[in-house]
Amino acid sequence: MNRTVRLAREAGGGQTRYKGRPLRGQNSPEGSTSRAPRGSRTPPSSSRFPRKSDSSRSDRRPESRLSPHSGSTPSGSDRNLSRLPRRTSEGSDRNLSRFPRRTPESDDKFRRVYEKNMYSRTKVGHSRVYVNREVKDKMYGRTTKAREVESDTQERRSRKWEEGGSRERARGREIDSGNLERRSGRRDVGASRERGDHSRGREATMDTQERRLGSKEEYRERRERRRNREDEDAALPTAGPADTKVRPFTAYSPPLSPGLLQSVTELLGTNPPSPIQTLSLNYFFPQNRKSNPRTKKSSETLLGAETGSGKTLAYLLPVLQSLKETEQTEDKGDGKQRFNSPRALILAPTHELCRQLAASVKQLTHIDKLRTVCFSNPIPKGRKRATANDESLYDEDVTPEDYEAQHGFLRPADVVVGTPSKMLEMFRLSDSVEEKLDEQGEVVIKADYGESKGLDRVQWVVVDEADVSFGKNFRPATRALLHFVREARLKALGRSKAPDKEPVPQDEITTPEVQVIEAESAEKEYTNVTPTVTDVPPPVSTEDTSAAPAEKPTTTTKVDPTKAFTAPPFNLVLSTATVSSSLGTQLAVYHPRMIQLLSPNLHKLPATLRTEHVSWSGGNRTADVAAKIFSIWTQEARAMRLETGKRYTSMDRSKILIFCNTASHAEKLGRELGEKSISTFVLTSESTLRRHGSNKHLEGFLKVADKAGDQGKIEAQAKQTWKEQDLEDKQPVVPTAVLITTSLLSRGLDFAPSVKNVLIMDEPQNMVDFVHRAGRTGRAGAEGKVILFGKGGKRSESSYLQELRTRAKTLRA
Ligand SMILES: Nc1ncnc2c1ncn2[C@@H]1O[C@H](COP(=O)(O)OP(=O)(O)OP(=O)(O)O)[C@@H](O)[C@H]1O
């Protein structure tokens, strides 16, 4: 016999296994009470395999596992063969009745399979030998942990196989007995089994299955019918399996127009869609999906995904595609209608974000030519600012008339971007909106408004940063605007009479077929989206209770439960990185049918974002911040020298974003860092720069929504300018690399990848605030770091910060 095989037998035991279970004809080597130790090859005990008596088991247990180098040959191959199950006089009958007869061939086959599984071929010196896996692990330094994991997996598989087997057998018995009963009228099925009449059982099983399933075609037809029925039955919003297979953007064209596809390619190159984009595209363009598990129409959708995950594109693509598709039909009228009103409204909480979103829309539609107006870009075309301080051109002073006359929404506008209150003002809906509780404790939205203009064609309303827009400060304006759009749409659809009482038929809405998806795995670690009884605001009704003055009527809008549950006559899309408990409550009460598309990493920090906690030294806090900033730049300089051998200049410094809690604190920090030769730029809600209607002052910090590579070009240009100035002035010019701000800039803004560090100086107000501040870096797979100041000994660190530190760890993706 071949030497290598002999070595193998010596090294191992005589237990014969196949895929984690003992081979047929062999009794389980496991003891009746003891469980197999981890890492051993013993299969879990199973009633399927009869156990041997203890004495016979001890015979079979290997004394030692030997190294192939030991050269000792304990009792050789014969001994191993003798370990194969022996038929004891007491067990043999039972074995014979349950298993096929053992033959030399079958024994040989078992041995081969056993060796294949237990042993592996390896090279020792110049010869190839079979060695026991455990020995091999030791030879190659494989860790016990790795072995344990593998062994656990095998054990699990083995158990699964056993369970599956027993289920199968039970099912077989059922069918078997039923069939036998029918065929021969015999009730005593046990008798036939005792006689070993298994062939009849098998036949019966096959017969029954064939009769049950019918032909393949019949089966498919039935399956199709069942699926269709499920589609009809699926109540909204039901969870269905999400189609998360990543396809390139090109796979969505059509329906994505070639123009949009080209713009996306210019922006992202060949990058595939992010997970939330895949969810969204599969949902809004279901015709593209191969599997179509459950589809149902819905006009309300929530997109939830971590910061920097590409939610903007996730909602813009379906909206812009839909606008492009319906453009033809819209233009068919008298040719003028299109110019009267926008077809999509995009709401965002800050002017900075509105401007950035508008720039993104413009970039995406520069080929398809959809017109975009941003109400936060107030300077009318053709007018130049007289002086830098020309107050008349600030945001607040731009009137709807200005827009109408020179810039505005009465000219072609497919998409309008703005904050909710600016929209109300520009559409002449309201100067003031407030939410109050009336005497009965019901929520009342109070608004003064003029004639509702220009909202009758709105097909899409997108609410970005939905948890802020539906939060305490913005809710009255957002809800009021949604109310007015709804009214205008119903009027346009000829349903102005008692609109609150009857639900709006879905067919009248240009809603695409949608897939109902809810990612189960979404972490809701620190927010509770299920409203509690105390959370739920009182129900809503619309009722005119106050007499309206002739020109500017005042309407008190009560929220009405019937109205709250009817679908809006337009598509409503909310986008957020945090589903806060108050947003959850709002959705449960006002939009119970909303479909939620949630990325599995919702409420997690981006995977590429690192977190650092820094203690205060106990002295001047500004000095600590300055020290941190210099240490960041010093590290960068060292890394650059090592990697490229080049000298690190002030132009090479990465950008740093610092968050404070108040405007005054931000201003003070800016001043003090300036004294330490750190050039900073401070932007808070009180800064006059904000009112100039452009994001120019944030240039270098914000990402430019333009062709891929343009960001790099812009930064290179900026560096060049600095260098030229430097030469001209013969003065060292230090570009501003530190932006100090408050939570104002923590929402939605897409900062450039050069913003690599975010410093959180003051304790964020809550976890949501922390997630958004931290999320300004580490975006779209770029590296980033968030540094949270305030860590100290247990005494100096507030309990809140301690909690935040612990939770930040759990937020790792
Ligand atoms: N598929 C993609 N591949 C690579 N980069 C992408 C992709 N989609 C979007 N991006 C980029 O990711 C960045 C972040 O996108 P976006 O601003 O939409 O994130 P977000 O999820 O809205 O973040 P936030 O929650 O902070 O608002 C943008 O610069 C965008 O160009």
The ligand as an SDF file (V2000), in Angstrom:
LIG
                    3D

 31 33  0  0  0  0  0  0  0  0999 V2000
  -22.4840   57.0960   -7.0570 N   0  0  0  0  0  0  0  0  0  0  0  0
  -21.5870   57.9480   -6.5850 C   0  0  0  0  0  0  0  0  0  0  0  0
  -20.2770   57.6570   -6.6310 N   0  0  0  0  0  0  0  0  0  0  0  0
  -19.3600   58.5260   -6.1580 C   0  0  0  0  0  0  0  0  0  0  0  0
  -19.6610   59.7300   -5.6340 N   0  0  0  0  0  0  0  0  0  0  0  0
  -20.9530   60.0630   -5.5580 C   0  0  0  0  0  0  0  0  0  0  0  0
  -21.9730   59.1920   -6.0370 C   0  0  0  0  0  0  0  0  0  0  0  0
  -23.1580   59.8020   -5.8510 N   0  0  0  0  0  0  0  0  0  0  0  0
  -22.8970   60.9890   -5.2820 C   0  0  0  0  0  0  0  0  0  0  0  0
  -21.5790   61.1450   -5.1250 N   0  0  0  0  0  0  0  0  0  0  0  0
  -20.8990   62.2980   -4.5260 C   0  0  0  0  0  0  0  0  0  0  0  0
  -21.0520   62.1710   -3.1440 O   0  0  0  0  0  0  0  0  0  0  0  0
  -21.0600   63.4430   -2.5410 C   0  0  0  0  0  0  0  0  0  0  0  0
  -22.1400   63.5210   -1.5030 C   0  0  0  0  0  0  0  0  0  0  0  0
  -23.3950   63.4620   -2.1230 O   0  0  0  0  0  0  0  0  0  0  0  0
  -24.6780   64.1460   -1.4680 P   0  0  0  0  0  0  0  0  0  0  0  0
  -24.4280   65.5700   -1.1640 O   0  0  0  0  0  0  0  0  0  0  0  0
  -25.8190   63.8260   -2.3440 O   0  0  0  0  0  0  0  0  0  0  0  0
  -24.7620   63.3450   -0.1130 O   0  0  0  0  0  0  0  0  0  0  0  0
  -25.9880   63.3260    0.8950 P   0  0  0  0  0  0  0  0  0  0  0  0
  -26.3080   61.9130    1.1640 O   0  0  0  0  0  0  0  0  0  0  0  0
  -27.0800   64.1960    0.4050 O   0  0  0  0  0  0  0  0  0  0  0  0
  -25.2960   63.9460    2.1900 O   0  0  0  0  0  0  0  0  0  0  0  0
  -25.9920   64.7430    3.3890 P   0  0  0  0  0  0  0  0  0  0  0  0
  -26.7220   63.7520    4.2030 O   0  0  0  0  0  0  0  0  0  0  0  0
  -24.8460   65.3410    4.0960 O   0  0  0  0  0  0  0  0  0  0  0  0
  -26.9050   65.7270    2.7740 O   0  0  0  0  0  0  0  0  0  0  0  0
  -21.2410   64.4330   -3.6740 C   0  0  0  0  0  0  0  0  0  0  0  0
  -20.0220   65.1110   -3.8530 O   0  0  0  0  0  0  0  0  0  0  0  0
  -21.5520   63.6050   -4.8800 C   0  0  0  0  0  0  0  0  0  0  0  0
  -20.9840   64.1600   -6.0530 O   0  0  0  0  0  0  0  0  0  0  0  0
  1  2  1  0
  2  3  1  0
  2  7  2  0
  3  4  2  0
  4  5  1  0
  5  6  2  0
  6  7  1  0
  6 10  1  0
  7  8  1  0
  8  9  2  0
  9 10  1  0
 10 11  1  0
 11 12  1  0
 11 30  1  0
 12 13  1  0
 13 14  1  0
 13 28  1  0
 14 15  1  0
 15 16  1  0
 16 17  2  0
 16 18  1  0
 16 19  1  0
 19 20  1  0
 20 21  2  0
 20 22  1  0
 20 23  1  0
 23 24  1  0
 24 25  2  0
 24 26  1  0
 24 27  1  0
 28 29  1  0
 28 30  1  0
 30 31  1  0
M  END
$$$$
